[in-house]
Amino acid sequence: MRPLEPLKAVGLSSDTAISSIEAAYLLTDGLDIFEKDVVLSRPYSPELREALFSVLGEKGQLDLPHYRQVEELVTQAHIQAIRDLLEVVGLQKPDVIGYLGHTVLHQPQFKISYQIGDAQKVADTFQTQVVGRFAQSDLVAGGQGAPLYASFYDALTREEEKPLAVLDIGGLASVTYIGPNGELEAFVIGPGNILINAWMNRRLGAEMDFNGENAIKGKPDERVIQKLLKYKYFSKEPPKAADRQEFDELMQDVEGMNVPDGAATLTLFVARLIAQSISRYIPQPLKKIIVCGGGAFNPTLMRFLRQSLPYTSVQVFSELGWKGKSLDAQGNAFLAVRHLFGLPISFPSTTGVSEPVSGGKVWLPRLTEASKNMPRE
C-alpha cells in the first residue's frame, strides 16, 4: 500500500434529476481535505437531457447505436466540464479523476448498476488515471451500491459536533449518520426531487418547481400523503438503495390535481418521508441535520422539512460554507483518492457489505498522438 500523501483530485457528478454536471477540485489524502473551494456547475442542454432520458432503464447494451451515440455526447459534455474546471484551478492535469458517468439503471436487488460515460476516453484525454465503478464493486461485495459518501461526509464534518446527519436531497434522497465516536450509517430514503420535477414537467413542461413557487400556493392532500408514505420500500430496513424508476408508480396518486395542489402534495410528502425515515432508522437525538443537494434550494421543501422535524436543528449546507450542489463531485474525487490508498469507501452499516470495501476500478491513460505533445507538470 502506498503511503498517504495529498493528491490533486478532480471529481465529476451528474445528478439523478438530470439537471446539471458538477465538477470539483480537491486536495486530499483520503482522510483529510486540505482544499475544496473550487467547483463549477454546467447545465445539461435540453437536447442532452432528452437523450439521457431516452436511455434511462437501459442495461448498458453498448452495441446499440443509439446508446453509443448518447454515451459519446455525455462523455464529451463531462470532458468539457473537467476542462473548464482545470482552467479555473490553473492545473494542466490532476493526479486522479473520480468519474462515474451518469447512472441510467441501479437495481441492487439484481446486483445491477449501469452508468453511461467513457472512463477510458476521460483518462486518455487528460493523460491521468481515472477511478470509478464504485457502485459495482460494492454490489459484488454484497452491498446495495449506494450511498457511498459516508467517509467523505465524515471528513467534511470533522469539526462539527456529533451526532449529526447529512441529508442529500437530489433526484433521490439519502441520509448519512455520523456518531460521536465515528459511527457511520447510511441509506437511500426514497424520492427527493424526481417526483416533483416529473410533475412540473408533465403539467407545465418545466424542469422543476423553481423556489417551490407552485407548492407554496397549493393545498396538500393529506389522504394522498398518508397513502404514499405506506409504499413498500419505505418500511424496508436499511441499508437500502433504489433506482429512480422504483417510485414512478407513486405519480398516479396525484393525477387529476391542479398544478399547485399536486406540487404541494408531493413536496410535503417528500418532507414527511424524510422525517419519518430519520425518526425510524437514524439513532436519536441528533445535534443537527445538514441538508445539501438540489432540494436545499427549494424554500418550500425546506419549510415543510423543518415543520416535520420540529425537535432537530435543520441547517442548509451553505451555513457551513459547503458547496452543496457539487458535494457529489467532491465525494467522487475523495473516493478516488481513498481507492488509490486502499482505504475503504463502503461499510456494512452504510451499504450492507459484509466487511469494509475499498472498491473501484482504475483506468490508466493510453498514449495518444495528442498526448505526446501535452506539457508535463
C-alpha positions as CSV (number, residue, x, y, z in Angstrom):
1,M,0.0,0.0,0.0
2,R,1.4,3.4,-1.0
3,P,2.0,6.0,1.8
4,L,-0.7,8.6,2.2
5,E,0.0,12.0,0.6
6,P,-2.2,14.8,-0.6
7,L,-3.3,14.3,-4.2
8,K,-4.7,16.8,-6.7
9,A,-8.1,15.2,-7.4
10,V,-10.9,16.1,-9.7
11,G,-14.4,14.7,-9.3
12,L,-17.4,14.8,-11.6
13,S,-21.1,14.1,-10.9
14,S,-24.3,14.1,-12.8
15,D,-27.4,14.2,-10.7
16,T,-30.4,11.8,-10.9
17,A,-32.6,14.7,-11.8
18,I,-30.5,15.2,-14.9
19,S,-30.3,19.0,-14.4
20,S,-26.5,19.6,-14.5
21,I,-23.0,18.4,-14.5
22,E,-20.9,19.2,-11.4
23,A,-17.1,19.3,-11.3
24,A,-14.9,19.8,-8.2
25,Y,-11.3,20.0,-7.3
26,L,-9.9,18.6,-4.0
27,L,-6.5,18.4,-2.4
28,T,-6.9,15.4,-0.2
29,D,-5.1,12.3,1.1
30,G,-8.4,10.4,1.5
31,L,-8.6,11.1,5.2
32,D,-8.3,14.9,5.5
33,I,-9.4,17.6,3.0
34,F,-6.9,20.4,2.5
35,E,-8.5,22.3,-0.4
36,K,-12.1,22.1,-1.5
37,D,-13.4,25.5,-2.7
38,V,-13.1,25.3,-6.5
39,V,-16.2,23.9,-8.1
40,L,-18.3,24.6,-11.1
41,S,-21.7,23.7,-12.5
42,R,-22.7,23.2,-16.1
43,P,-26.4,22.7,-17.0
44,Y,-27.3,19.9,-19.4
45,S,-28.6,21.2,-22.7
46,P,-32.2,20.4,-23.4
47,E,-31.1,18.1,-26.2
48,L,-28.7,16.2,-23.9
49,R,-31.3,15.9,-21.2
50,E,-33.7,14.4,-23.7
51,A,-31.1,12.0,-24.9
52,L,-30.3,10.9,-21.3
53,F,-34.0,10.4,-20.5
54,S,-34.2,8.2,-23.6
55,V,-31.7,5.6,-22.2
56,L,-32.9,5.6,-18.6
57,G,-33.5,2.0,-17.6
58,E,-31.3,0.6,-20.3
59,K,-29.0,-2.2,-19.4
60,G,-25.8,-0.8,-20.9
61,Q,-26.1,-2.6,-24.2
62,L,-23.3,-0.7,-25.9
63,D,-23.8,-2.5,-29.2
64,L,-27.0,-0.4,-29.7
65,P,-26.1,2.6,-31.9
66,H,-28.4,5.0,-30.0
67,Y,-26.9,4.1,-26.6
68,R,-23.4,4.5,-28.0
69,Q,-24.3,7.9,-29.5
70,V,-25.8,9.1,-26.2
71,E,-22.7,7.9,-24.3
72,E,-20.4,9.9,-26.7
73,L,-22.5,13.0,-26.2
74,V,-22.5,12.6,-22.4
75,T,-18.7,11.9,-22.3
76,Q,-17.9,15.0,-24.3
77,A,-20.0,17.1,-22.0
78,H,-18.3,15.7,-19.0
79,I,-14.8,16.2,-20.6
80,Q,-15.7,19.8,-21.3
81,A,-16.7,20.4,-17.7
82,I,-13.4,18.9,-16.5
83,R,-11.5,21.2,-18.9
84,D,-13.4,24.2,-17.6
85,L,-12.6,23.3,-14.0
86,L,-8.9,22.7,-14.7
87,E,-8.7,26.1,-16.3
88,V,-10.2,27.7,-13.2
89,V,-7.7,25.8,-11.0
90,G,-4.8,26.6,-13.3
91,L,-3.8,22.9,-13.5
92,Q,-2.7,21.1,-16.6
93,K,-3.7,17.7,-15.3
94,P,-4.8,16.3,-11.9
95,D,-3.3,13.3,-10.2
96,V,-6.6,11.4,-10.5
97,I,-10.1,11.9,-11.7
98,G,-13.1,10.3,-9.9
99,Y,-15.5,9.6,-12.7
100,L,-18.8,7.6,-12.5
101,G,-20.6,8.8,-15.7
102,H,-24.3,9.2,-15.4
103,T,-26.4,6.4,-13.7
104,V,-29.1,5.1,-16.0
105,L,-30.1,2.0,-14.1
106,H,-29.5,0.9,-10.5
107,Q,-31.2,-2.2,-9.3
108,P,-29.3,-3.6,-6.2
109,Q,-31.7,-6.5,-5.8
110,F,-30.4,-7.8,-9.1
111,K,-26.8,-6.6,-8.5
112,I,-27.1,-4.2,-11.4
113,S,-25.8,-0.7,-11.8
114,Y,-25.1,0.9,-15.2
115,Q,-23.5,4.3,-15.8
116,I,-23.2,5.9,-19.2
117,G,-19.9,7.6,-19.8
118,D,-16.5,6.5,-21.3
119,A,-13.9,6.5,-18.4
120,Q,-11.1,5.3,-20.7
121,K,-11.7,8.3,-23.0
122,V,-11.6,10.6,-20.0
123,A,-8.2,9.0,-18.9
124,D,-6.8,9.4,-22.5
125,T,-8.0,13.0,-22.8
126,F,-6.3,14.2,-19.7
127,Q,-3.5,11.6,-19.6
128,T,-4.1,10.7,-16.0
129,Q,-5.6,7.8,-14.1
130,V,-9.4,7.7,-13.6
131,V,-11.1,5.8,-10.8
132,G,-14.8,4.8,-11.0
133,R,-17.2,1.8,-10.8
134,F,-17.6,2.3,-7.0
135,A,-21.2,1.0,-7.0
136,Q,-20.4,-2.1,-9.0
137,S,-17.6,-3.0,-6.6
138,D,-19.9,-2.6,-3.7
139,L,-22.6,-4.7,-5.3
140,V,-20.2,-7.5,-6.0
141,A,-19.2,-7.4,-2.3
142,G,-22.8,-7.9,-1.2
143,G,-23.8,-4.2,-0.8
144,Q,-26.5,-2.0,-2.2
145,G,-24.2,0.1,-4.3
146,A,-25.3,3.3,-2.5
147,P,-25.0,5.6,-0.6
148,L,-21.2,5.8,-1.0
149,Y,-20.2,9.2,0.5
150,A,-20.2,8.3,4.3
151,S,-16.4,8.6,4.6
152,F,-16.4,11.9,2.7
153,Y,-19.1,13.4,4.9
154,D,-17.1,12.2,7.9
155,A,-14.1,14.1,6.7
156,L,-16.2,17.1,5.8
157,T,-17.8,17.3,9.3
158,R,-14.6,16.6,11.3
159,E,-15.0,19.8,13.3
160,E,-18.8,19.6,13.8
161,E,-20.5,18.5,17.0
162,K,-21.8,14.9,16.8
163,P,-24.0,13.1,16.4
164,L,-25.4,14.6,13.2
165,A,-26.9,13.6,9.9
166,V,-26.1,14.7,6.4
167,L,-29.3,14.7,4.2
168,D,-28.7,14.8,0.5
169,I,-31.9,15.7,-1.4
170,G,-31.1,15.1,-5.1
171,G,-33.3,13.3,-7.5
172,L,-33.4,10.7,-4.7
173,A,-32.9,11.5,-1.1
174,S,-30.3,9.8,1.1
175,V,-29.1,10.3,4.6
176,T,-25.8,9.6,6.4
177,Y,-25.5,9.4,10.2
178,I,-22.2,10.2,11.8
179,G,-22.0,9.3,15.5
180,P,-19.9,10.9,18.3
181,N,-17.3,8.1,18.0
182,G,-17.2,8.0,14.2
183,E,-20.1,5.5,13.8
184,L,-21.4,5.6,10.2
185,E,-24.8,4.6,8.9
186,A,-26.4,5.5,5.6
187,F,-29.3,4.6,3.3
188,V,-31.3,5.9,0.4
189,I,-34.6,7.2,1.8
190,G,-36.6,7.3,-1.4
191,P,-37.7,10.1,-3.9
192,G,-36.2,13.5,-3.4
193,N,-36.8,15.9,-6.3
194,I,-37.7,13.3,-9.0
195,L,-41.5,13.2,-8.4
196,I,-41.8,17.0,-8.1
197,N,-39.7,17.5,-11.2
198,A,-41.7,15.0,-13.1
199,W,-45.0,16.6,-12.1
200,M,-43.9,20.0,-13.2
201,N,-42.5,18.7,-16.5
202,R,-45.7,16.7,-17.2
203,R,-48.1,19.5,-16.4
204,L,-46.2,22.7,-17.5
205,G,-43.1,21.5,-19.4
206,A,-40.9,23.0,-16.6
207,E,-37.7,21.5,-15.4
208,M,-38.7,21.8,-11.7
209,D,-40.8,23.8,-9.3
210,F,-38.4,26.7,-9.1
211,N,-38.2,28.0,-5.5
212,G,-41.2,25.9,-4.6
213,E,-43.4,28.6,-6.0
214,N,-46.2,26.3,-7.1
215,A,-46.1,24.2,-3.9
216,I,-46.4,27.1,-1.6
217,K,-49.6,28.2,-3.4
218,G,-51.2,24.7,-3.3
219,K,-53.2,22.7,-0.8
220,P,-51.6,19.4,0.1
221,D,-53.9,16.3,0.1
222,E,-53.3,14.6,3.5
223,R,-55.1,11.5,2.4
224,V,-52.8,11.0,-0.6
225,I,-49.7,11.7,1.5
226,Q,-50.6,9.1,4.1
227,K,-51.1,6.6,1.3
228,L,-47.8,7.4,-0.3
229,L,-46.0,7.0,3.0
230,K,-47.1,3.4,3.1
231,Y,-45.3,2.4,-0.1
232,K,-43.4,-0.9,0.5
233,Y,-39.8,0.4,0.0
234,F,-40.2,2.9,2.9
235,S,-40.7,0.2,5.5
236,K,-37.7,-1.8,4.4
237,E,-34.9,-1.9,6.9
238,P,-31.6,-0.2,6.0
239,P,-29.1,-0.5,4.5
240,K,-31.1,0.0,1.3
241,A,-30.9,1.7,-2.1
242,A,-33.1,2.0,-5.1
243,D,-33.3,3.2,-8.7
244,R,-35.3,6.3,-9.6
245,Q,-37.8,4.2,-11.6
246,E,-38.7,2.4,-8.4
247,F,-41.1,5.2,-7.4
248,D,-42.7,6.0,-10.8
249,E,-46.0,4.4,-9.8
250,L,-46.4,6.9,-6.9
251,M,-47.3,9.6,-9.5
252,Q,-50.7,8.1,-10.2
253,D,-52.0,9.2,-6.9
254,V,-51.7,12.9,-7.8
255,E,-53.3,12.6,-11.2
256,G,-56.3,14.9,-11.6
257,M,-55.0,17.5,-9.1
258,N,-54.3,21.1,-10.3
259,V,-50.7,22.1,-10.6
260,P,-50.2,23.9,-7.3
261,D,-52.1,21.2,-5.3
262,G,-50.1,18.4,-6.9
263,A,-46.8,20.2,-6.3
264,A,-47.8,20.9,-2.6
265,T,-48.8,17.3,-2.0
266,L,-45.6,15.9,-3.5
267,T,-43.4,18.4,-1.7
268,L,-44.9,17.8,1.7
269,F,-44.8,14.1,1.1
270,V,-41.0,14.2,0.5
271,A,-40.6,16.2,3.7
272,R,-42.8,13.8,5.7
273,L,-41.0,10.8,4.2
274,I,-37.6,12.2,5.2
275,A,-38.7,13.0,8.7
276,Q,-40.4,9.5,9.1
277,S,-37.2,7.7,7.8
278,I,-34.8,9.7,10.0
279,S,-37.0,9.2,13.1
280,R,-37.4,5.5,12.4
281,Y,-33.9,4.4,11.2
282,I,-31.4,7.0,12.5
283,P,-30.2,7.0,16.1
284,Q,-31.7,9.8,18.1
285,P,-31.2,12.5,19.3
286,L,-29.2,14.5,16.7
287,K,-27.3,17.7,17.2
288,K,-28.2,18.8,13.7
289,I,-29.2,17.7,10.2
290,I,-27.2,19.3,7.4
291,V,-29.2,19.5,4.1
292,C,-27.4,19.5,0.7
293,G,-28.3,18.7,-2.9
294,G,-30.8,20.5,-5.1
295,G,-33.6,20.2,-2.6
296,A,-31.8,22.6,-0.3
297,F,-32.5,25.3,-2.8
298,N,-36.3,24.8,-2.6
299,P,-37.5,27.0,0.3
300,T,-41.0,25.4,0.4
301,L,-39.4,21.9,0.8
302,M,-37.1,23.3,3.5
303,R,-40.1,24.9,5.3
304,F,-42.0,21.7,5.2
305,L,-39.0,19.7,6.3
306,R,-38.4,22.0,9.4
307,Q,-42.1,21.7,10.2
308,S,-41.8,17.9,10.0
309,L,-38.6,17.8,12.2
310,P,-39.5,20.4,14.9
311,Y,-37.2,19.0,17.5
312,T,-34.0,18.9,15.4
313,S,-31.9,21.8,14.1
314,V,-32.0,21.7,10.3
315,Q,-29.2,23.6,8.6
316,V,-28.6,24.3,4.9
317,F,-25.1,23.4,3.6
318,S,-24.3,27.0,2.8
319,E,-24.3,27.8,6.5
320,L,-21.2,25.7,6.9
321,G,-19.5,27.1,3.8
322,W,-20.1,23.9,1.8
323,K,-20.6,24.0,-2.0
324,G,-23.8,22.0,-1.8
325,K,-24.6,21.2,-5.4
326,S,-21.1,20.0,-6.0
327,L,-20.8,17.7,-3.0
328,D,-21.2,14.5,-5.0
329,A,-18.4,15.6,-7.4
330,Q,-16.2,16.3,-4.4
331,G,-17.2,13.0,-3.0
332,N,-16.2,11.2,-6.2
333,A,-12.8,12.9,-6.1
334,F,-12.4,11.9,-2.4
335,L,-13.4,8.2,-3.1
336,A,-10.9,8.1,-6.0
337,V,-8.1,9.0,-3.7
338,R,-9.2,6.6,-1.0
339,H,-9.2,3.8,-3.5
340,L,-5.7,4.5,-4.6
341,F,-4.6,4.3,-1.0
342,G,-6.5,1.2,-0.3
343,L,-8.9,2.9,2.2
344,P,-12.5,1.6,2.4
345,I,-15.3,3.5,0.7
346,S,-18.2,1.4,1.9
347,F,-19.1,-0.3,5.2
348,P,-21.6,-2.9,6.5
349,S,-23.6,-0.1,8.1
350,T,-23.8,2.1,5.0
351,T,-24.3,-0.2,2.1
352,G,-24.7,-3.7,3.6
353,V,-21.3,-5.2,2.6
354,S,-20.0,-7.9,4.8
355,E,-16.8,-6.0,5.6
356,P,-15.3,-2.6,4.7
357,V,-14.6,-2.4,0.9
358,S,-12.1,-0.3,-1.0
359,G,-14.0,-0.6,-4.2
360,G,-13.5,0.8,-7.6
361,K,-11.7,0.3,-10.9
362,V,-8.7,2.3,-12.3
363,W,-8.4,3.3,-16.0
364,L,-4.8,4.2,-17.0
365,P,-4.3,6.6,-19.9
366,R,-3.2,5.3,-23.3
367,L,-0.6,7.4,-25.1
368,T,-2.3,9.2,-27.9
369,E,-0.9,11.4,-30.6
370,A,-2.4,14.5,-29.0
371,S,-1.0,13.5,-25.6
372,K,2.5,13.1,-26.9
373,N,2.7,16.9,-27.2
374,M,1.0,17.7,-23.9
375,P,3.0,19.8,-21.5
376,R,4.1,17.9,-18.4
377,E,3.6,19.2,-14.9
